[in-house]
Amino acid sequence: MNQQLISGYAAAQPTARMENHGAHMLRVAMRSGNDLFARVGSMVAYEGFVQYEPNPPAVRQRASQWLTGEGAPLMRCHGDGQLYLADYGADVVVLGLNNETISVNGTNLLAFDAHLEWGVQRVKGMAKFAGQGLFNVAVSGTGWMAITTRGTPIVVDCGRGDDETCVDPDALVAWSTHLKMKGKRSFKASSMIGRGSGEAYQMAFSGEGFVVVQPSEDSTDRLRARG
């Protein structure tokens, strides 16, 4: 094969712990003692010496809700080298946390530093509107994490004025946990927002922070078992 044809796709040495390798792949610089949690089945390639442990005890204890289809199990990765992760061609977004907490839908969580604090929690305020609960994973501390979206996402800055930011729950990916959040239902907006007939359900955010929204409202993305 002509080397010139593939040189633009060759892997370069990473300059950060986590980086995008194209829009649909994550590259992680693995170092001994700096373990990683990643979605089971997301590894597509690695260089060097990298090992993994699917569903370690710490994950089973915290993520029992994920067994119902609200998310996916994790594997603990360790070693020295470069690890490449992907999730069915979804877009990959890398986030650097600086002593903060991000709440992310379980199906959109790809990987995060093992030293970060995390836990599965029910999102309050949705059951009485949508007839079902919503489980998310809260990741906090200082370090790196990566999430996936179905299509190129937008990041909405909620700190502009006093207006609320309303998002369809099926398009909602992640948000800053210090935002104020509540469930809303609307008859007037039902023809524009949501997939239900008669009522539309939204999550309303206010305060200082951001919300990550994907250009997909297909709720089967949330329920699809992967890994």
Buried (B, 14 or more C-beta within 10 A) or exposed (E): EEEEEEEEEEEEEBEEBBBBBEEBBBBBBBEEEBBBBBBBBBBBBBEEEBEBEEBBEEBEEBBEBBEEBBBBBBBBBBBBEBBBBBBEEBBBBBBEBEEBBBBBBBBBBBBBBBEBEBEBBEBEBBEEBBEEEBBBBBBBBEBBBBBBBBEEBEEBEBEEEEEBBBBBBBBBBBBBBEBEBBBBBBEEBBEEBBEEEEEBBBBBBBEEBBBBBBEBBEBEBBEEEBB
